[in-house]
Every structure is written in C-alpha cells, then in structure tokens.
Amino acid sequence: MKTLATFTGASWDIVSGYDTNHIWNLESGVNSGYPYLSWAKAVDQSLPVTLASFTGKATKAGMVLEWETSAEIENFGFVIYRREENSPQPPLRGGVKSESDYSTNSPSLEGTRGVLLALYITDNALVGQGSVTKSTKYSFTDTKVEAGKSYVYTLSDVDFSGKETKLAEAKIKIKVEAEGAILADNYILRPVYPNPFNASFTVPFSLTKAMNVKISLYNIAGQRVMTILENNLNAGEYSYQVNADNLGSGVYFVNVEIGSSTYFRHHTQKIVLMK
C-alpha cells in the first residue's frame, strides 16, 4: 500500500511526491506513507503536535521544564533552545530542513530561538509518541544554568519527514535564583542584603498566591527588637527596606513566618550590623 507501483498498475492517477495536477499523491512521512488526495494536503494546516501547556520552574537541581501535548501526529520528538533574556540574538545560520541535520556531529544551532540545548536524538526524555490522540506529559531538566540569570526557552517538534515546527506558545522566561534563596511551592524567600549592613537592609521575597507574612528582627539574646511586617499579601514581588539607625552593632536574626490557614513555615537568616 505504500509502494507507487501498487497503484500505477491499477490505473490510479497517482504520482510520487506532492503534485496538484494528479488526483492522488504518495509521499514518505505524509499520511503515514499511504496515498492521499492532493487537495487534502492543501487544506490540512494542522500542526503535528497540539501543545496543551509548557511551564518551567527553578529548583535546586536546575531549571525544570514540563509540557503536555493533547495530540501528536507523526512526531519524532522535541527540540529545546535556550537563550539568556535581554542577550543579543545571534544571526540565523540556516534552519533545520531535514532530520539528517539533527546529529551528534552537528554544531550548535543558533538563531532567534537561541542555542540548541537538547533534542530527541540524544535525550530519551524528548522522544515523541508518533501519532496519538491521548495527552502525554514530558519533562526535561536544564542543569547548566547560572544563579541570578533569566533564560528564555523555546520548544519545537520534528515530524517523520524531518520538518521542524516551532511551537509559538512554548516560550517562557524563568529567573534562576541566587544561591541561598529558599524555593517553596508558593513563595521564594531571597537572602537579606546587604550583609553585613550599616544603616539599612532589605528583605526580598515573592509570592505566587496570597499569603500571610510576618517578618521580625531579633537580637542575639532572642529578644524581638522590631516587627518589620505583619500582613496578608497578594501574589507579587516584594522588597522591604529596614532602617537600623536605632540599633547597635552586632548580630541579628531576621525571622520570616509565611503561610496560609493550613500551614505556616519559619525561616531565619543571620545578619550583621556594623557601624
């Protein structure tokens, strides 16, 4: 059924390749290799992969990328590109036009998508499902990230004919937190700075949902010398600057209580006041 001679001998108006002058076409990688009506390809604009979601988060192991497809058509697998946010984009050096371009011997591909980070040929986690109509979840961890930098990731897929399709929805920006940051499910507590400090210090953190936050300052004897914040805050980025003009030199502890009605967590950071 996938051989041209099978149909030419039966007087079909068929040709190998895509040609609208013939009723039937036969192409490797199209319609699973079986004949198809020439007009059908012209109207079939469906993508080989239907992407349901693409998310990412910074963890201690690195940047974890997760995506889910709701359907796949002749999908060999995925390709991931990465670039630093706000970095100049290198000029495009030619796109990938066939699967043969994907090999371990190929140089890093750079362009508007960034640098080639991983692909299905060398990483089993990126191998596609072929043709399925069920949802499939994928995950990939980028361990080669630097603290304090923001990255943009782009996801593409490659079909059985070797054609690469960029999934426009699959572009995310994630900031890798500086060393010492506490990463939790619904918040990030960053290191107090500067440390040591002189006149003031800042307590930075971010919330992904509304939470109760209480920040207190204790001296080395365990006495609370200041309540910096006690409030229910909405999701967002926060930086609270604390004036320490009335405090003497020494060691202090910033205690952060953060949570909701179901749980509360305590985090303590040691800071040094030097006057």
C-alpha positions as CSV (number, residue, x, y, z in Angstrom):
1,M,0.0,0.0,0.0
2,K,3.0,2.3,0.4
3,T,4.5,1.4,-3.0
4,L,3.8,3.5,-6.0
5,A,3.7,0.5,-8.4
6,T,0.8,-1.0,-6.5
7,F,-1.4,1.8,-7.7
8,T,0.0,2.7,-11.1
9,G,-0.7,-0.8,-12.2
10,A,-4.3,-0.3,-11.1
11,S,-4.6,2.8,-13.3
12,W,-4.7,5.3,-10.4
13,D,-3.9,8.9,-11.3
14,I,-1.1,8.9,-8.7
15,V,2.4,10.4,-8.6
16,S,5.3,10.2,-6.1
17,G,5.5,13.5,-4.3
18,Y,3.1,16.4,-3.9
19,D,1.5,17.4,-7.3
20,T,-1.9,19.0,-7.6
21,N,-2.1,18.0,-11.3
22,H,-2.7,14.4,-10.1
23,I,-5.6,13.2,-8.0
24,W,-3.5,11.1,-5.7
25,N,-0.1,11.7,-4.2
26,L,2.3,9.4,-2.3
27,E,4.9,10.8,0.0
28,S,7.1,9.3,2.7
29,G,6.2,10.8,6.0
30,V,2.8,12.1,4.8
31,N,-0.4,10.2,5.8
32,S,1.9,7.5,7.3
33,G,3.2,6.8,3.8
34,Y,-0.2,5.9,2.3
35,P,-1.8,7.6,-0.7
36,Y,-3.7,10.8,-0.1
37,L,-5.8,13.1,-2.2
38,S,-3.8,16.0,-3.5
39,W,-6.4,18.6,-2.4
40,A,-6.4,17.2,1.2
41,K,-2.8,18.3,1.8
42,A,-3.6,21.8,0.6
43,V,-6.3,22.2,3.2
44,D,-4.6,20.3,6.0
45,Q,-2.9,23.0,8.1
46,S,-2.9,21.1,11.4
47,L,0.2,21.1,13.4
48,P,2.0,17.7,14.1
49,V,1.8,18.5,17.8
50,T,-1.1,20.1,19.8
51,L,0.5,21.7,22.8
52,A,-1.6,21.9,25.9
53,S,0.9,23.6,28.2
54,F,4.5,24.5,28.7
55,T,5.8,25.6,32.1
56,G,9.1,25.9,33.9
57,K,10.4,26.4,37.4
58,A,13.8,26.9,39.1
59,T,14.8,24.2,41.5
60,K,17.9,23.1,43.3
61,A,18.5,20.6,40.5
62,G,18.3,23.2,37.8
63,M,15.6,24.5,35.5
64,V,12.7,22.0,35.2
65,L,10.7,22.3,32.0
66,E,7.4,20.5,31.8
67,W,5.0,20.3,28.9
68,E,1.9,18.4,27.9
69,T,0.5,17.5,24.4
70,S,-3.1,16.7,23.8
71,A,-2.4,15.0,20.4
72,E,0.6,14.2,18.2
73,I,0.8,13.4,14.5
74,E,3.9,11.6,13.3
75,N,6.0,13.2,15.9
76,F,9.6,12.0,16.1
77,G,10.3,14.2,19.1
78,F,11.2,17.6,20.6
79,V,14.0,20.1,20.4
80,I,14.7,22.7,23.1
81,Y,16.5,26.0,22.5
82,R,17.7,28.4,25.2
83,R,19.0,32.0,25.4
84,E,19.6,34.5,28.1
85,E,17.0,37.1,28.5
86,N,18.0,40.5,27.1
87,S,21.1,39.0,25.4
88,P,21.7,40.0,21.8
89,Q,20.3,37.3,19.5
90,P,22.9,35.8,17.1
91,P,22.2,35.9,13.4
92,L,20.3,32.9,11.9
93,R,22.8,30.5,10.4
94,G,20.3,28.4,8.5
95,G,17.3,26.4,9.7
96,V,17.0,22.7,10.1
97,K,15.4,21.4,6.9
98,S,15.6,17.6,7.4
99,E,16.1,15.1,10.1
100,S,19.7,14.5,8.9
101,D,20.5,17.9,10.2
102,Y,20.0,16.6,13.7
103,S,23.0,14.5,14.7
104,T,25.6,14.4,17.5
105,N,28.1,15.7,15.0
106,S,26.2,18.8,14.1
107,P,27.4,22.1,15.5
108,S,25.2,24.1,17.9
109,L,22.4,25.7,16.1
110,E,21.9,29.4,16.9
111,G,19.3,31.9,15.8
112,T,16.3,33.7,17.1
113,R,15.5,30.7,19.2
114,G,18.9,30.7,21.0
115,V,21.4,27.9,21.3
116,L,20.3,24.3,20.8
117,L,20.1,22.8,24.3
118,A,18.7,19.3,23.8
119,L,17.0,17.1,21.2
120,Y,15.2,13.8,20.9
121,I,18.0,12.0,19.2
122,T,20.4,12.3,22.2
123,D,17.9,12.5,25.0
124,N,15.2,9.9,25.5
125,A,13.0,12.3,27.6
126,L,12.4,14.2,24.3
127,V,11.3,11.3,22.1
128,G,7.8,11.8,20.8
129,Q,4.8,9.4,20.8
130,G,4.5,9.1,17.0
131,S,0.7,9.5,16.3
132,V,-1.6,9.5,19.3
133,T,-4.8,11.3,20.3
134,K,-4.2,11.0,24.1
135,S,-2.5,13.5,26.3
136,T,1.2,13.0,27.1
137,K,3.4,14.7,29.7
138,Y,7.1,15.4,29.2
139,S,9.8,16.8,31.5
140,F,13.4,18.0,31.0
141,T,15.9,19.5,33.5
142,D,18.4,22.0,32.4
143,T,21.3,21.7,34.9
144,K,23.6,24.2,33.1
145,V,22.1,27.4,34.5
146,E,23.7,30.2,36.4
147,A,22.3,31.9,39.6
148,G,20.7,35.3,39.1
149,K,20.2,34.9,35.3
150,S,16.9,34.8,33.4
151,Y,16.5,32.4,30.5
152,V,14.1,32.1,27.6
153,Y,13.3,28.5,26.4
154,T,11.7,27.6,23.1
155,L,10.2,24.2,22.2
156,S,10.0,22.7,18.7
157,D,8.9,19.4,17.4
158,V,10.2,17.3,14.4
159,D,7.8,15.2,12.3
160,F,8.6,11.9,10.4
161,S,9.6,13.8,7.3
162,G,12.2,15.8,9.3
163,K,10.4,19.0,9.3
164,E,10.8,21.2,12.4
165,T,7.9,23.2,13.7
166,K,8.3,25.9,16.3
167,L,5.6,25.9,18.9
168,A,4.8,29.6,19.4
169,E,3.3,29.1,22.8
170,A,6.4,27.4,24.1
171,K,8.5,30.3,25.1
172,I,9.0,31.0,28.8
173,K,11.2,33.2,30.9
174,I,12.5,31.9,34.2
175,K,14.9,33.6,36.6
176,V,17.4,31.3,38.3
177,E,17.5,32.4,42.0
178,A,20.8,33.4,43.6
179,E,22.5,31.0,45.9
180,G,20.8,30.8,49.3
181,A,17.3,31.5,48.1
182,I,14.6,29.4,49.6
183,L,12.3,27.9,46.9
184,A,8.9,26.7,48.1
185,D,5.7,25.8,46.4
186,N,4.1,29.2,46.7
187,Y,6.9,31.6,47.6
188,I,10.6,32.4,47.2
189,L,12.5,33.9,50.1
190,R,15.7,35.6,48.9
191,P,18.8,36.4,51.0
192,V,18.7,39.6,53.0
193,Y,21.1,42.2,51.6
194,P,23.5,43.8,52.2
195,N,25.0,41.5,54.8
196,P,26.9,42.8,56.7
197,F,24.9,46.1,56.6
198,N,25.4,49.6,58.0
199,A,22.4,51.8,58.0
200,S,19.7,49.6,56.5
201,F,19.0,46.2,55.0
202,T,16.4,44.8,52.6
203,V,14.2,41.7,52.9
204,P,13.2,40.5,49.4
205,F,10.7,37.7,48.6
206,S,8.0,36.8,46.1
207,L,4.6,35.1,46.4
208,T,2.7,33.1,43.7
209,K,-0.6,33.4,45.7
210,A,-2.0,35.4,48.5
211,M,-0.3,34.5,51.8
212,N,0.1,35.7,55.4
213,V,3.6,37.1,56.0
214,K,5.2,38.2,59.3
215,I,8.8,39.5,59.4
216,S,10.5,40.2,62.8
217,L,14.0,41.2,63.8
218,Y,15.6,39.5,66.9
219,N,18.9,40.3,68.7
220,I,21.4,37.6,69.7
221,A,19.7,37.3,73.1
222,G,16.5,36.2,71.4
223,Q,14.6,39.4,72.1
224,R,12.4,40.8,69.4
225,V,13.6,44.3,68.6
226,M,11.4,45.1,65.6
227,T,8.3,43.9,63.8
228,I,9.1,44.7,60.1
229,L,5.8,43.4,58.6
230,E,2.7,41.6,59.6
231,N,0.1,41.4,56.9
232,N,-1.8,39.3,54.3
233,L,-0.2,40.0,50.9
234,N,-1.3,39.3,47.4
235,A,0.8,37.4,44.9
236,G,3.7,39.5,43.6
237,E,7.3,40.7,44.2
238,Y,8.2,42.4,47.5
239,S,11.3,44.2,48.9
240,Y,11.1,45.6,52.4
241,Q,13.8,48.1,53.4
242,V,14.5,48.3,57.1
243,N,16.2,51.3,58.8
244,A,18.6,50.3,61.6
245,D,19.7,53.7,62.8
246,N,18.5,53.0,66.3
247,L,20.2,49.6,66.6
248,G,23.7,48.9,67.9
249,S,26.4,46.9,66.2
250,G,26.2,43.2,66.5
251,V,24.5,40.0,65.3
252,Y,20.8,39.9,64.5
253,F,18.3,37.4,63.1
254,V,15.6,38.1,60.6
255,N,12.7,35.7,61.2
256,V,10.1,35.2,58.4
257,E,6.8,33.5,59.1
258,I,4.9,32.7,55.9
259,G,1.9,30.6,55.0
260,S,-1.8,30.3,54.9
261,S,-4.6,28.9,57.1
262,T,-3.5,25.4,56.6
263,Y,0.3,25.7,57.2
264,F,3.0,28.1,58.4
265,R,6.7,28.0,57.9
266,H,9.5,29.8,59.7
267,H,12.8,30.9,58.1
268,T,15.6,32.6,59.9
269,Q,18.6,34.5,58.4
270,K,21.5,35.8,60.4
271,I,22.7,39.3,59.6
272,V,25.5,41.5,61.0
273,L,25.2,45.3,61.7
274,M,28.5,47.1,61.5
275,K,28.7,50.8,62.4
